[in-house]
């Protein structure tokens, strides 16, 4: 059996030689990095004979009192029963108490072992059994802590290698795939877009090497950096803190183990860590909340995200404004605004592209149908699996896919956005209802877009996050879905009429469009419309409500395009059709990519990657500047995409556009806006009139006392106000363009 390597070190060495001699630059002492880190501005001096006498009287010891340096406002009466080793520098100590969250403790150093630390003004250090190599800010409270240690090779959660260390010890974060094939190096300040680009383009070795170079350039490989506790941070009743860098105004209570971490906290957002947490090898963003038995290893939490109630987060990136509770998340890259609140859900080897919600009992990602742990799952924005949904690798889902409860036995490829996917076990078939959200739950769809904007607490919005359900990514998916629906409708018709399953795709699309555009409902409803290539089984996938979905896809694309046209007319103060035609040049509708929640054109992403490889973009700061620049351009580019979409949908020749066309377009847009507002109200109203919801209440008054009155619903009332404003705006633009007058002529 191997033995523990217990080394005997002479007492005079305790607190000294923090940096091994072989790593100490010529002409430098072991404090050279510490001195650059300490920006307190405190002027230190040596102790007076009186102060040493008072310290000894209060049962304090030091290996060398000459190495205890203090400020002029130091009070030796506020230091009791402490052991000092190495160079310790202490700021002001005044006879006052610090109070925080019902905890009141006298300022001073009490009952602690303190080794080579810098301590700011009016700090409380009470019953810290072992405190070594930290720089502590002003008015901090450190109470009842077993061990606080910084090693000379501390990395504070960043995936770097220090001098003399082997590459094998580098921390990688194995996102999106359990086999490590999409691993990234974590670093403080890593954005969701960074993680996505690094994990996605794995076939480009030059690009991957540049990402690694960027990361290494951000950090000094020198040994000897001290841990940091920012001003006004409170740490109490904790077991072990090792190699941690903690910002200002953090609150940490009852944590079991915090090791190799950067914990960002300050004016951008105060971070809190609670009881029973064990966090190792991670980066925690501003304003995060981590409570009640959380376990996280090799992870990044972007700003204002939360882990609660025993959640496990391993080898994963959790995006901004996201919440995970009670469950297990492994090897995943999660874009902002993710919700996973409930017990016993499991998420593994997944890419979730934002605004997702994982229900209780869901098992998302299983390698039990493969020969190795190398499966993946890709979910577009708005992914929403229901209770106890079980999904297998590899699977891929279009935006705003909702899955009904069920054990889906094989890989899935859902390409129709805004769909409800379910299983008909009696007929042994998969069923897809495209456009489900528009038909039956417009309230949730619209409210979520509003909610995510309202809950975005980021102070520094480097990436422009898209929360609207109508955006370039979803609109492009709807265009593709229109062609898919036309194809499968035409194929179903031709198969039935000609009894031939080998029909040409062009002929199928043409026939399908004819049936759907002419609204031949009697014929369409007689067809069994099947979509191939959805599920890796021999059973069929039936698509229902095809006509309704086709109509709604077109309606929402038109609404998206017309809305942006109205915005363009307003922002450019256009006062005639002639001016409108001259104000923009329509290009083709381009493809877009979701880069960490920020939408960019494919060409823009290619430009970014090319500039990185050529060295035009030299570091992560430049990459982030690129994000910000694209964020500034996004409203214009989105508008151009919307106008291109409108043009393609209606096959518009803008040279021939006249008053009657615009009037008709404006009227259709108003109808759609009115319909959306009504659907928002009606989908919520169902909860108030459903007898199975009402049966638990003795009266309508009791129900309204619990649920609130429908008439008082803030979101619905806001939508009604927006509709009134929209009508006025439309009337103003009609007059501004002189459409009514010209139509009369």
N, C-alpha and C positions, 0 to 999 in steps of 0.2 A: 504493500500500500504506500502511495506517495505521502510525504509529510508536508505540513504547512511550512513555508519558508519564512520562519521568524528570524529577523535580523536584529542584532544588538548594535545600537548606535550610541556613541558617547553622549552624555547629557549636554556638554557644551555645544554640540552641533544642532540641538533642537531649536528650530527657528532660523537657522542660517543655511547657506549654500543651497538656496531654493533652486537656482539654475545650476546644473552640473557644469563643471569647469570647461568641458569640451564644447559646450554650447554657449559659453559666455564670450561675446565679442571682445576683441582686444581693446583695452582701455576702458571697459565698462565694468561696473559693479553689479551685484545681483539685483539691485533696486532700480536699474535704469528704465525698465518698462513700467514698473510700479509708479515711478515718478512722473512718467508721461500720462499714465492713467488717472492719477490723482489731480483733479482740477478744482479742488475745494477752495484754493486761495488762502488757506489757513497758514499763518506764520508760526512755525514751531520753534520751541526753545527746549533746553534741558531742564530737568527738575531742580528746584532749590533744595537745600538741605532740610528746610522745614517740611517741604512737600514729601520728601522721601521718608522723613520721620513719621509723618501723618499716615502715609501709605503702609508703612511697616506696622504701625499701631493698629491699623484696620485689617491686619492679617493678610496683607498682600505680599507677594514675593516676586522677584525678577532675577533672571540670571545675570543681568547687568543693568543697573538703574540708569546708566548713561545712555542706554538704548531706548529709554522711555522718553519720548518727546511730546510736549504739550503746548497748547495755545496759552496766551496770557490770561484767558478767562477760565483756566482749568481749576477745579475745586477738588483737592485730594480727599475731602471728607465724603465725597460721593463715589468712592471706589473702595469696595470692601470684599475681602476674601477671594481675591483673584490671583491667578498665577500668570505671569507674563514671560514670554520667551521671544528672543529676536527683537527686531526693530518694531516698536509699536508707537504709533503717533495718534494722539488723542486731542480732539477739539474742545470747544467750550462745554463746561458742565455747570449748570445752574440749579439751585435748589427748588425745582419745580417738578410737577408730575406731567406725564403725557397720557392723554385719554383718547382711546379709540374703541368704538363699538362696545361700550360698557366695560372696557378694560382700562384701569387707571394704575400706572406704575411710575415710581419716582425715577427721574433722570439719574443715570449713573451706571457704573459697571459693578456687577455683583455676582459672586459665586460662580466664576467662569474661568476657563483656561483660554488665554488669548495669545496667539502665536503670529507674530509678524503681520499686523493688520494696521490699516489707516481708518480712524474712526472720526466721523464728522461731529458737528456741534449738537449738544443736547440729545445724545443717543441713550437709549436704554438697552443694556445687555445684561440680562438676568438669568442665571442658571443655564448658561450655554456650556455644556460639558467640554466641548472641544471646538474652538473657533480658530481657523488657520488660513492665512493668506487671502484676506478679503479687504476690499475698499468699501467702506460703509458711509453712506451719505448722511445728511443732517436729519435729526428728529426721527430716526428709525427706532422701531421697537423689535428687539430680538429676545424672546422669552421662552424658556423651557424647551430647549433644542438639544438633542443628543450629540449631533455631530455636524459641523459645517467646515468643509475642507475644499481647498483648491489645489490641484496638482500642477506641476510646472508644465505639463503638456495638455492643459485644459483646452478644449475646442468649443465648449459652450453650445453643443448640438450641431455645429457646422461640420460638413463632411470633408474635413481637411486633414492633412498629414503633417505633423510637426517634425522638426529637425531630428534626424536619427531614427525615425519610425519607419516601419515597413509599410509598403502600399497595402498590404493585406488587412491592415487594421482600419482602413478608411471606412467610414459609415456610408453605405448606399441605402437609398429608400426604394424598395422594390414595388413600384406601383403598377397597376393595370394587369400584371401577370405574375403568378407565383414563382415562375422559374427564373426571375431576375432579368429577363430579356429586355425589359423596359425600365431598368433601374436608373435613377437620377441621384445626383449628389445634393443633399439638402443644404440650404444656406439661409441665413437670416435675411429676410427681404424677398424670398422667393415668392413669386406671384403664380396664380393658377395657370396663366398663359405660359410662363417659363416651364412649369412642370409638363404641360401638354406638349409643347414643341420638342422638349428634350425626350419625352417618352414616345412620341409619335414617329419621328423620322429616323428610325433605327438603321436604315440602310445607307445612311449618309455618314460615313466615318469622319470626314473632315468637319462636318457640322457638330458631331458629338464631341470631337476633340476640342473644338472652339468653346463649347459650353463648359467643358471641364476646365479649360484655361481661364475662362471668365471667372469661374468660381474660385479657383486657386489665387487669382490676382486680387480678389477682394480681401484676402486675409494674409496676415503676417505668419510665416511658418516658424518664427522665433519662439523659443520656449520662455516661460516666465511671466505670462499674463496672470494677473490676480482676478479672482472672482469679484463681482460687484453687487452691492445692494443699494439701489437708488434711494434718494431722499424720501422720507415719510413712508417708506415701506414697512409693513408690519408682518412679522413672522413669529408664530407662537405654536407651542405644543406639537412640534414636528420631530421626526426621528433623524433622518439623514438628508443633508443637502451637500452635494458634491459636484464641483465644477459647474456652478450655475452663475449666470449673468442675469440679474433681475433689475428691471427698470424702476422708475419712480412710482410711488403711490400704489404699489401692489399690496395685496392682502393674502397671506398664506397661513392657513390654520389646520393643524392636525394631519398634515401630509406624512405618509410613511417614508417615501423615498423620492427625492428629486435629484436626478443625476444627468450630467452632460446636457444642459438645457440653456437656451436663451429664452427669457420670459420678458417680452416687451410690455411695458406699462408706462403710463404717463398721461399727459394732457390729451393725447390721441385716443385714450381709452384705458381705464384702470382694470388690470387683470386680477382675478381672484382664483385661488386654488384651495379646495376644502378638504374635509376629513377623509382619511383612508386612501388618498390618491398615491399612485406609484407611476412616475413619469420618467422615462429614460431615453436619451438620444433624440431630443426633439427641439423644435422651434415653436414658440407660442406667441401669437400676434397680439396686438393691442386690444384691450377690452374683452379678452376671453374669460369664460367662466368654466371652471373644472371642479366638480363637486362629487362627493359621496362614492368613494371606492373605485374611481376610474383607474384603468390600467392602459397606458399608452407607451409604445416602444417604436422607435424609428418613425417619426411622424412630424408633420407640420400642421399646425392650426393657424389658418389665416385670421385676420383681425375679426373680432366680434363674433367668433364662433363659440360653441358650447359643447362640453362633454359632461354627462351627468349620470347618476344612478347606476354605477357599476359598468358603464360602457367600456368596451375594449377597442382601441384603435391601434393597429399594428401595420407598419410598412405602408402608410397611407397619407395622403394629402387631403385635408378638409378645408374647403373653400370658405370665403367670408360669409358672415351672417348665416351660418349653418348650425344645426343642433342635432346631436346624436345622444340618445339615452338608452340605457339598459341592454344594449345589444352588442354584437361583435362585427367589426369592420376590418377586413384584411386586404392588403395589396390593392387599394383602390385610389383612384384620382377623382375627387368630387369637386365639381365646380360650385360657385356660390349659391346660397339660398337652398340648401338641402335640409330636409326634415326627416328624422328617423327616431321617433319618440318612444316607441313601445318595446315591451319585453320580447326576448327570444327571436328577434329578427337577425338575419345573417347576410352579410354582403361581402363578396369575395371576388377579387380580380376583376374589377369593374371600372369603367369610365362613365361617370354620370355628368351630363353636360349642363346641369343647373336646374333649379326650381323643381327638384324631385321630391317625392314623399314616399317613404317605405313604411308599409303597414306592419302591424304585429304579426309574428309568425312567418313572415316572408323569408324564404331561403333563395337568395339571389346569387347564383353561381355555384355550380357543383361540378367537380371534375370526375365524378363517379361514372360518367359516360365516355371517358377518354382513357388513354394509356399512360398519361402523365399529367403532372400539375402544370399545364401550360395553356389552359383555356382562358378565354376573355369574354367580357360582356360590354357592349357599347349601347348607351341609352341617350337619346336626344333630350332636349330640354323638356321639362314637364312630365318626366316619367313617373308613373303612379301605379305600382303593383298593389293589388288588394290584399286582404287578410289571407295569410297562409298560402300565398302564391309560391310555388317552387319552380325555379327556372334553371336550365342547364347551359353550360358553356358549349359551344360559342353561340351567342345570340346577339341580335342587333335590333334596335327599336327606333322608329321615327319619333319625331317630337310629339309630345303630349299623348303618349300611349298610356292607356289605363287597362290593366288586366284584372278580370274578375277572379274570384277565389278559385284555386285549382292547382293540381299538380301537373304541370306541363311537362310531358315525358321526354321531349326531344328539343333540339336546337330550333330557334325561331328567327325569322327574318321579316320583321314587320316594317313595311315601307310606306304604309298609308298613315299620314299624321292625324292627330285628334281622334284616334280610333279606340273603341272598346273591343278587347280581345277576350273571348270566353270559349268554353268547351261545351259542346252538346254531347254528353256521355251516352245518351240514349241512342243517338244516331252515329256515335263514334266519329265526330268531325269537329274541326276547329271553326269558330265563327268570328268574323270581323265585322264590326259596324263602324265604317269610316264616318268621320264628322260627328261622332257621338257627343263630344263636348258642346258643339254648337246646338245640337238638337235638345239636349237634356240637362246640361249643367253650365249654362252660360254665366250664372251667378258666380260659381267657384272659379271659372276660367278668368273672368274679368276682375274679380276681387283679388285673386292671387297676383295678377300683374300689378295692381295698385298696392297690395300689401307688401310685396317685395321691395318696391321703391321706398315705401314708408319705413321699412325696417332696415334699410341699408345705412348702417351707422359709420361707415368708413369716413375718416376725416381727410385722408389723402386718397383720392379716387384716381389712381394711376390708370387702371383699366376701366373703360366705359362698358358697364355691364348692361346687357339688353334684357329687360324683363317683360316686354310686350309680347303677347302671344302672336301678334302679326308683325313679323320682321322678315328680313331677307332669307333667313334659313327656313322658316316655316312656310313662307310663300313659295319658295322654290320647291319644297317638298309637295305642296299642294298642286303645283303645276305638273310635277311628275305623276302625282296621284290621279289627276284628270286623265292623263294618257293611259295610265294603268286601268282605270275604271272603264274607259272607252274600249280598251283592248279586250278585257275579260267579258264585257257586256256583248260586244260584237262577236267574240269567239263563241260565247254561249248560244247566241242566236243562230249563227251559221252552223254550229255543230248540230243544233236541233233541227234546223230547216234542211240542211244538206246531208245531215248524218255523216259529217266528215270532220274528224278532229285535227286534220293537218292544214287548216286554213292559214293563208298568208297573214303575217302580222299587220301589214299595211291595210289589207282588206278588213281585218277584224277591227282595227282602230277606226277606220272610216265608217263601218256599219254601226259600231258602238256610239260614235259621236252623233250619227244621224238619229239613232233611237233616243239618245239622251237629250240632244238639243231640241228635237221635235216633241219631247215629253210624251213619248208613246208608252204611257204607264201600263196600259193593259198588256202590251207585249212584254215589257220588261219584267213585270210581276209574274209572268208565266215561266220565266227562265230560272234555272238554277245556275247562279253565277259563281264560278270557282276560280280562285287565284292560286296558280302553281308556285312552287318554290318558297313557300312560307314556313313549312315545318318539315323537319328531317324524318318524316314517317310516310307510310303509304296511304294514310287516310287523307281525305280531301279537306280543303279550307274553303268554306262558303262565305261569300261576302253578301251582307244584307243591307237593305235600304240604300242601294247603289244610286238610284236617281236622286234621292234626297241629299246624299253626300256630294254628288256631282254638282248639284245646284248650289249647295252651301259653299263648297270650295270656290266656285266661280264668284259667288256673292261676296265672300270675304276677301278674295283677291281684288275684286273691283272696289270694295270699300277701302282697303289698304291703299290702293293706287289713288283713288279719288280724294281721300283724306289728305294725302301728301300733295296732291295737286292744289287743293284749297289752301294748304299751308304755304305752298310756293307762291301762289297769287298774292296772299296776304303779306308775306315777308318781303316780296319784291315790289309791292305797291303797283301791281299791274292793273291797268284801267281799260284794256281793250283786248279783243281776241287777237288783233294784229300784234300787239305787244307781247301777248302770251306766247305766240308762235315763235317770236324772235328770242325769247328769254332762255330757252334751253334747246339742246340738241339731244335727241333720243339715241341712245346706244342700245345694244342688245342686253338682255337680262343676264347678268353674270352669276357665276357660282360663288358661294360664300363658305367660310369655315368658322366654326365656333372655337376660338382660341381662349380657353379659360373663362368663358362667359362673355368675352368681347368678340363681336362678329366682324370679320374682315373678308374682303374679296380674296379669292384664291390668288390673283395676281399680286395683291399686296403682301400676302404671306410669302409667296415665292420671292418677292423683292427683299423682304426682311431676311430670309434664309440666305439669299445670295450675298447680301451685304455683310452678314455675319461671317460667311466663309471667306469672303475677299478681304476681311479686316477693315471694312469701312465702318462697321459697327464693332467697337473694340471691347465692350464690357457690358455687364448686366444693366448698368445705368443707362447706356445708350439704347439697349433693348427697351427699357422702360420708357425712355423718352419717345421711342418709336410708337409704343402703345398710346402714350398721351397724345401725340400728334395725330394718330389715326382716330383717336377718340374725338378730337376736335373736328376732324373731317367727316366723321360718321353721319351726323344728321344730313349733310348734303348728299353723301353717297347713298344713304338709305332712301332719300327722296328720289334720286336718280333711278335707283332700283325700282322704287314704287311706280314711277312714271313709265319705266320700261315694261314693268309687269302689266300695267293698265293698257299700254299700247299693244302688247302681245295678246292679251286676253281678248280685246275687241278688234284687233287688227286695224288700229287707227292710223290713218294717214293725216298727220297733223296739219299739213298744208291745206287739207280740205275740211278741217274742223270748222263748224259754223255755230251760230247761236243755238239752234235747235238741239244740236248734239250736246252742248254743254248744259243746257237747261234740263235735258233728259238725264244726263249724268248726275247733275246736282239733285234732281228729284229722286233718282234711284238711291243715291247716297243717303239722302234724308230718310227714305223708307228703311234702308238697312240700319241706320243709326237708331231709328224708332223701334225697329224689330229687336235689335240687340238690347235696348233699354227695357223693352217689354219682357224679353226672355230672361233677363237678369231678375226682374220682379217675379215672373211666373215660376221660375225654377226655385226661388226661395219660398214663394207662397205655398208650394206643395207641402212644405214642412209644417205649415199652419193648418192645412185642411185635410191632411192624411189621417183617416180615422185611427190607424194603428199607432200614430204618434200622439194623437189627442187622447187616446184611451187612458193614459196614465194621469190625466188631469181631471179634476172634478168639475172644472168650468173653464170657459175661455179666459176669464179673469186670472185664474190660477196659472194657466198656460202662459199668458202674457207677462205675468209677474216673474215667471221663471225664464222664458225665452226672450222677453222683451217684445214690444209691439212691432208688428211688421211695418206700420206707418212711421215708426221711429228709427228704422234701420238706416244708419248713417251712410252706408255705401249706396244703398238704393236711392236715398234722397239726393246724394251727390250726383248719381247718374241722371236723375230727373232734371237736376239743375243744368248739368252739362248738355242735355238734350235741348233745353230751352235756349241756352247760349249758342248751341250749334245752329238752331233754326235762325236765330238773329244774325249770326255770322253769315249763313248761307244767303239770307235776304240781302245783306249788305254787299256781299260779293256780286250777287246778281245785278244789283243796281250799279255797283262800281264798274262792272264790265258792260253795262247798258244792254244786258241780254233781253230783258222784257221789251224794251223799246225797239230793239232790232228785230225781235221775233214778230212784233206787231207789223213792222214794215214789210 
